[in-house]
Amino acid sequence: MSIFLNFLVIFHFLTTFGASMRKEDSAVEKLCSKIRNGIWAGDTPFTPRKVPFFYGWVIVFAATVGTLFSIPGQTMGFSVFTDILMEELKLSRVALSMAYFIGTVGGGFVLPWLGRVLDRIGERKMAVASSLSTGMILLYLSFVAPISRWIGGWVDASWQTMVSFIVIALGFFMIRTSAQGVLTLTCRNAVGKWFHYYRGMALAISGVFVSFGFSAAPRFLDALVNRFDYQNAWRILGFLTIGLMAPLAWLLFRDSPEESGLKMDGDLSVNNRKEHPDMNIKEDFSLHRALRTHAFWLFNLSFAFYALFGTAYTFHIVAIGEEFGFPKERIFKLFVPMAAVSVTTNLLFGWINPFLRLKYLLIIMNLGAAVGVLGLVGLNQQGGVAAYIIGNGIASGGFVSLTGIVWPRFYGRTWLGAISGLGMSFMVIGSGTGPLLFGWAGDTFGAFKPVLTSCLVIPVLLALAAFKADNPQRALMERT
């Protein structure tokens, strides 16, 4: 069981262990009630209703910080460490990509269950648990090389590669599950539960800081590694996550506005605003019911593809840059203008989404991904850099915006964790498959261009299919 799951069990025990005690055991019952209703109460350690502005914006701040703390588990957080791990663990690019694939896909299969757990225990507990586990896992990652050598000393030398593979695959599984999976999912769902009409704008404002944080991450982490070495870099990040993010999550997160005596959006005359029909929630969908809608699959497949492609080229960005004559420093600099395009797209999607169907924004996102692929294929050709930056910026901005907007808008909030958890599973599995596919192609063909070219057709087909991605709430309203 991973560190994250251990923390989850502990948290669940601490908050529910008195429920099965005998009713006459008043002392134990009072203690359990104090733990349940004291530590995790909506008005502990302060009352959100007394904040002089709508508390949902505090949730946006906390969710933004939490998403930034997930960077060590994101692909751009690993891109700086890829070549270092290959050298330290004596693994080939394909072997390291395979370990990343196994760990990431393993985490992806766990996420649907964790999404249901999120529905049961709430965003606040889950944010604290995933922050603590992420910090502990980063400390583990800082010791993967000595652990591999120590275990290798007990087995035949011919097994050293396998030992290193297993040790780093376990690390990938834990960090991808905890940080890139659960912490990101929890932060996104928290914003989705506090906003309805302003959900897109709230996510867009958060996305501004997240996009620039993610784009600056490779250069920041590279500087941290150069200053302290890769092991201490991971240790610094681990202690910061445990010491800062976990307490902040307990302090600021709340599970829903209703828990704190508030309403979504702060009830700022939203009911008097003329809304697009797609903004109305007729019924909350269960996961099984959502699976029977076209929209669930078309949005998920689009998100999964961009997760695959975006993760793959980011994971191998140094090697891809060298293939097209871009040194590490130059290729990293392209993330900054790409982030500017991503932020602009995210803000535009956040502002415009209440006025039109989300499927049209999905089409734009997929076409942006196609342009981004085309630009990367022709990176050293005229217009290639511009297409790479603009296309991936649009796709990335649309991806960040739509992944937070679509599930509560299409399927409601009651089973949001289960539905978004399965959606996150698609993205995580895609993000694990991409680096392996690109790593294999790089070793097999001696270049990345063939696999990049083959990726071009997929977003075009998804853009065409997205015309069928209608909001299922619309069909319900048409029947009544």
C-alpha positions in Angstrom: 0.0 0.0 0.0 1.4 3.4 -0.9 2.2 6.1 1.6 -0.9 8.0 0.4 -3.2 5.1 1.1 -1.7 4.8 4.6 -2.4 8.4 5.4 -5.9 8.0 4.0 -6.6 5.1 6.3 -5.3 7.0 9.3 -7.4 10.1 8.5 -10.5 8.0 8.0 -9.9 6.3 11.3 -9.3 9.5 13.2 -12.5 11.0 11.9 -14.8 8.1 12.2 -13.5 5.5 14.7 -16.1 6.3 17.4 -19.1 5.6 15.2 -19.2 1.9 16.1 -18.5 2.4 19.9 -21.3 1.5 22.4 -23.7 4.3 22.9 -23.3 4.2 26.7 -19.6 4.9 26.5 -20.2 8.7 26.8 -16.5 9.7 27.3 -15.4 7.9 24.1 -18.4 9.3 22.3 -17.7 12.8 23.4 -14.0 12.5 22.3 -15.0 11.1 18.9 -17.6 13.9 18.5 -15.0 16.5 19.4 -12.6 15.1 16.8 -15.3 14.9 14.1 -17.0 18.1 14.9 -14.1 20.1 16.2 -11.0 19.6 14.1 -12.9 19.3 10.8 -15.9 21.5 11.6 -16.8 24.1 9.0 -16.2 26.9 11.6 -12.9 25.5 12.8 -10.5 27.3 13.2 -12.6 30.3 11.9 -16.1 30.8 10.4 -16.1 31.4 6.6 -19.3 33.4 6.9 -17.4 36.1 8.8 -14.9 36.6 6.0 -15.7 40.1 4.5 -16.0 38.6 1.0 -17.3 35.4 -0.6 -15.3 32.6 0.9 -15.2 30.8 -2.4 -12.3 33.0 -3.4 -10.3 31.8 -0.5 -11.0 28.3 -1.8 -9.6 29.4 -5.2 -6.5 30.6 -3.5 -6.0 27.4 -1.5 -6.7 25.2 -4.5 -4.2 27.2 -6.6 -1.5 26.8 -4.0 -2.4 23.1 -3.7 -2.1 22.6 -7.5 1.3 24.3 -7.5 2.4 22.0 -4.8 1.5 19.1 -7.1 4.3 20.1 -9.5 6.8 17.5 -8.3 4.3 14.8 -9.4 3.5 16.5 -12.7 5.5 15.7 -15.9 7.3 19.0 -16.0 8.4 18.4 -12.5 10.1 15.2 -13.7 11.5 16.5 -16.9 14.5 18.0 -15.1 15.2 14.8 -13.4 14.8 12.4 -16.4 18.4 12.3 -17.6 19.7 12.5 -14.0 17.7 9.4 -13.0 18.9 7.5 -16.1 22.5 8.2 -15.1 22.0 7.5 -11.3 19.9 4.3 -11.8 21.8 3.1 -14.9 18.5 2.8 -16.8 17.9 3.4 -20.5 15.4 6.0 -21.7 13.0 3.2 -22.6 13.4 1.5 -19.2 12.8 4.7 -17.3 9.8 5.5 -19.5 8.5 2.0 -18.9 8.8 2.5 -15.1 7.0 5.9 -15.5 4.3 4.2 -17.5 3.8 1.3 -15.0 3.8 3.7 -12.0 1.5 6.2 -13.7 -1.0 3.7 -15.1 -1.1 1.9 -11.7 -2.0 5.2 -10.1 -4.6 5.8 -12.8 -6.4 2.6 -12.0 -6.5 3.6 -8.3 -8.0 7.0 -8.9 -11.6 6.0 -9.6 -11.8 4.4 -6.2 -10.1 7.4 -4.6 -12.6 9.7 -6.3 -15.4 7.8 -4.5 -13.5 8.2 -1.3 -13.3 11.9 -2.0 -17.1 12.1 -2.3 -17.3 10.3 1.1 -14.7 12.2 3.2 -14.6 15.6 1.5 -12.0 17.9 0.0 -10.6 19.2 3.2 -9.5 15.9 4.6 -8.3 14.6 1.2 -6.2 17.8 0.6 -4.5 17.4 4.0 -3.9 13.6 3.5 -2.6 14.0 -0.1 -0.3 16.9 0.9 1.3 14.9 3.8 1.7 11.8 1.6 3.2 13.8 -1.3 5.8 15.3 1.0 6.7 11.8 2.3 6.9 10.4 -1.2 9.3 13.2 -2.3 11.6 12.2 0.6 11.5 8.6 -0.6 12.3 9.7 -4.2 15.4 11.5 -2.8 16.7 8.1 -1.7 15.9 6.0 -4.7 19.5 5.7 -5.9 21.0 4.6 -2.5 18.0 2.3 -1.9 18.5 0.7 -5.2 22.3 0.2 -4.5 21.6 -1.1 -1.0 19.0 -3.7 -2.2 21.3 -4.5 -5.2 24.0 -5.4 -2.7 21.9 -8.3 -1.5 21.3 -9.8 -4.9 23.3 -10.9 -7.9 24.8 -8.0 -9.8 22.8 -9.0 -12.9 19.6 -8.0 -11.0 20.7 -4.5 -10.3 18.8 -3.0 -13.3 15.6 -4.8 -12.3 16.0 -3.5 -8.7 16.5 0.1 -9.8 13.5 -0.3 -12.2 11.2 -1.5 -9.4 12.3 1.1 -6.9 11.7 4.1 -9.2 8.5 2.6 -10.6 7.2 2.4 -7.0 8.2 6.1 -6.6 6.4 7.0 -9.8 3.3 5.2 -8.7 3.1 6.9 -5.4 3.9 10.4 -6.5 1.6 10.3 -9.6 -1.3 8.9 -7.5 -0.9 11.4 -4.6 0.3 14.6 -6.3 -0.7 14.6 -9.9 -3.8 12.5 -9.2 -5.5 13.1 -5.9 -4.1 16.6 -4.9 -4.9 18.0 -8.3 -8.3 16.4 -8.4 -9.2 17.6 -4.9 -8.2 21.2 -5.7 -10.2 21.2 -8.9 -13.3 19.7 -7.3 -13.1 22.2 -4.4 -13.5 25.1 -6.8 -16.2 23.4 -8.8 -18.3 22.9 -5.6 -18.1 26.6 -4.6 -19.0 28.2 -7.9 -21.6 27.6 -10.6 -22.0 30.7 -12.9 -18.6 32.0 -12.0 -16.9 28.5 -12.1 -15.1 29.1 -15.3 -13.8 32.5 -14.3 -12.7 31.2 -10.8 -10.8 28.3 -12.5 -9.4 30.7 -15.1 -8.0 33.1 -12.4 -6.5 30.1 -10.6 -5.2 28.9 -14.0 -3.3 32.1 -14.5 -1.0 31.4 -11.6 -1.0 27.6 -12.2 0.0 28.1 -15.9 2.9 30.4 -15.1 3.9 28.2 -12.1 4.0 25.1 -14.3 5.8 26.9 -17.1 8.4 28.3 -14.7 8.8 24.9 -12.9 11.4 23.3 -15.2 13.8 26.3 -14.9 13.2 26.7 -11.2 13.8 23.0 -10.5 16.8 23.0 -12.8 18.2 25.9 -10.7 17.4 24.0 -7.5 19.1 20.9 -8.7 22.2 22.8 -9.8 22.3 24.6 -6.5 21.7 21.7 -4.1 21.8 18.5 -6.2 18.8 16.5 -7.2 18.4 14.6 -3.9 18.4 17.7 -1.7 16.1 19.4 -4.2 13.5 16.7 -3.7 14.0 16.9 0.1 13.4 20.6 0.2 10.2 20.2 -1.8 9.1 17.3 0.5 9.6 19.3 3.7 7.9 22.4 2.2 4.9 20.3 1.2 4.5 18.7 4.7 5.3 21.9 6.6 3.3 24.4 4.5 0.7 22.8 2.2 -0.8 20.3 4.7 -1.5 22.9 7.5 -2.7 25.4 4.8 -5.1 22.8 3.5 -6.6 22.2 6.9 -6.8 25.9 7.7 -8.5 27.1 4.4 -10.3 24.2 2.7 -14.0 23.6 3.3 -16.1 20.9 1.7 -19.0 23.0 0.4 -20.6 26.4 0.8 -23.7 24.8 2.3 -21.5 23.3 5.1 -20.6 26.9 6.0 -24.0 28.4 5.7 -23.3 29.9 2.3 -24.5 29.5 -1.3 -22.6 28.9 -4.5 -21.2 32.0 -6.1 -22.0 34.0 -3.0 -25.6 34.2 -4.3 -24.7 37.5 -6.0 -27.9 37.9 -7.9 -27.0 34.9 -10.0 -30.7 33.8 -10.0 -31.7 37.0 -11.7 -29.1 36.5 -14.5 -30.2 35.1 -17.8 -28.2 31.9 -18.3 -27.5 29.7 -21.3 -29.7 26.6 -21.1 -26.6 24.5 -20.7 -26.0 26.1 -17.3 -29.1 24.6 -15.7 -28.7 21.5 -13.6 -31.8 19.4 -14.0 -30.5 16.2 -12.3 -27.3 15.0 -10.7 -25.9 12.0 -12.6 -24.3 8.9 -11.0 -21.1 7.6 -12.5 -22.8 4.7 -14.2 -25.4 7.0 -15.8 -22.6 9.4 -16.9 -20.9 6.6 -18.6 -23.8 6.2 -21.0 -23.5 9.7 -22.4 -21.5 10.7 -25.5 -20.1 13.8 -23.8 -18.3 11.8 -21.1 -16.3 9.8 -23.6 -15.6 12.6 -26.1 -14.4 15.0 -23.4 -12.4 12.3 -21.7 -10.7 11.0 -24.8 -9.8 14.6 -25.7 -8.3 15.2 -22.3 -6.5 11.8 -22.3 -4.9 12.6 -25.7 -3.6 15.9 -24.7 -2.4 14.5 -21.4 -0.6 11.8 -23.4 0.9 14.2 -25.9 1.7 17.0 -23.5 3.3 14.7 -21.0 5.3 12.9 -23.6 7.0 15.9 -25.2 7.5 17.5 -21.8 9.1 14.3 -20.4 11.5 14.1 -23.3 11.8 17.8 -24.0 15.5 18.0 -23.6 16.1 15.1 -26.1 13.5 16.5 -28.5 15.1 19.9 -28.4 18.5 18.5 -29.2 17.0 16.7 -32.2 15.8 20.0 -33.6 18.9 21.9 -32.7 17.5 23.6 -29.5 19.7 23.4 -26.5 18.2 22.8 -23.0 18.2 26.5 -22.0 16.5 27.6 -25.3 13.8 24.9 -25.3 12.9 25.6 -21.6 12.4 29.3 -22.5 9.6 28.4 -24.9 7.5 27.4 -22.0 7.1 31.0 -20.9 5.4 32.4 -24.1 3.4 29.2 -24.3 2.1 29.9 -20.7 1.1 33.4 -21.8 -1.1 31.9 -24.6 -2.4 29.3 -22.2 -3.4 31.9 -19.6 -5.1 34.0 -22.3 -7.0 31.0 -23.6 -8.0 30.0 -20.0 -9.3 33.4 -19.2 -11.2 33.6 -22.4 -12.8 30.2 -21.9 -13.6 31.1 -18.3 -15.3 34.3 -19.3 -17.2 33.0 -22.4 -18.2 29.5 -21.2 -21.6 30.5 -19.6 -22.8 31.8 -22.9 -22.3 28.8 -25.2 -22.1 25.1 -25.4 -18.9 23.6 -24.0 -18.5 21.3 -27.1 -17.5 24.3 -29.2 -14.7 25.1 -26.7 -13.7 21.4 -26.9 -13.4 21.7 -30.7 -11.1 24.7 -30.3 -9.0 22.9 -27.8 -8.5 19.9 -30.1 -7.7 22.0 -33.1 -5.1 23.9 -31.0 -3.6 20.5 -30.1 -3.3 19.6 -33.8 -1.5 22.9 -34.5 0.8 22.3 -31.5 1.7 18.9 -32.9 2.3 20.3 -36.3 4.5 23.0 -34.8 6.6 20.5 -32.9 7.1 18.4 -36.0 8.4 21.5 -37.8 10.1 23.1 -34.8 13.2 23.9 -36.8 11.2 25.2 -39.8 9.8 28.6 -40.5 6.7 29.2 -38.4 7.3 26.0 -36.4 8.1 27.7 -33.1 5.1 30.0 -33.4 2.7 27.0 -34.2 4.2 25.0 -31.3 3.7 27.9 -28.8 0.3 29.1 -30.0 -1.2 25.6 -30.6 -0.1 24.1 -27.4 -0.9 27.3 -25.5 -4.5 27.1 -26.8 -4.8 23.4 -26.1 -3.2 23.7 -22.6 -5.4 26.6 -21.7 -8.5 24.9 -22.9 -7.5 21.7 -21.1 -7.0 23.4 -17.8 -10.3 25.3 -18.1 -12.6 22.5 -19.4 -11.3 19.8 -17.1 -12.6 21.9 -14.2 -15.8 23.1 -15.8 -17.3 20.2 -17.6 -18.1 17.5 -14.9 -20.0 19.6 -12.4 -21.8 21.5 -15.2 -22.8 18.3 -17.1 -23.4 15.9 -14.2 -23.9 18.0 -11.0 -22.0 17.8 -7.6 -23.4 14.8 -5.8 -21.1 12.2 -7.4 -18.5 14.7 -8.6 -15.6 12.8 -7.0 -16.5 9.5 -8.7 -17.0 11.1 -12.1 -14.0 13.4 -12.1 -12.0 10.6 -10.5 -12.6 8.4 -13.5 -11.9 11.3 -15.8 -8.6 11.9 -14.0 -7.8 8.2 -14.4 -8.1 8.6 -18.2 -5.7 11.6 -18.1 -3.2 9.9 -15.7 -3.1 6.7 -17.8 -2.6 8.9 -20.9 0.1 10.8 -19.3 1.9 7.6 -18.4 1.5 6.1 -21.8 2.9 9.1 -23.7 6.5 9.1 -22.3 6.8 5.3 -22.9 5.5 5.6 -26.5 7.8 8.5 -27.3 10.8 6.8 -25.5 10.3 3.6 -27.5 10.0 5.6 -30.7 13.1 7.7 -30.0 15.1 4.5 -29.4 13.6 2.5 -32.3 13.8 5.2 -35.0 16.6 7.3 -33.5 14.4 10.3 -33.7 11.1 11.6 -32.3 9.7 13.0 -35.5 7.9 9.8 -36.7 5.9 9.5 -33.5 5.1 13.2 -33.5 3.8 13.0 -37.0 1.6 10.1 -36.2 0.0 12.1 -33.4 -1.3 14.7 -35.8 -4.5 12.9 -36.9 -5.9 12.1 -33.5 -6.9 15.7 -32.3 -8.4 16.3 -35.8 -10.7 13.3 -35.5 -11.6 14.3 -31.9 -12.4 17.8 -33.0 -14.9 16.4 -35.6 -16.4 13.9 -33.1 -16.8 16.7 -30.5 -19.8 18.0 -32.4 -21.7 15.2 -30.7 -20.5 16.2 -27.2 -23.8 17.8 -26.0 -24.6 18.5 -22.4 -26.9 15.6 -21.1 -28.8 18.2 -19.0 -30.1 19.7 -22.2 -31.7 16.4 -23.2 -33.4 16.2 -19.8 -34.8 19.7 -20.2 -36.1 19.0 -23.6 -38.1 16.0 -22.3 -39.9 18.1 -19.7 
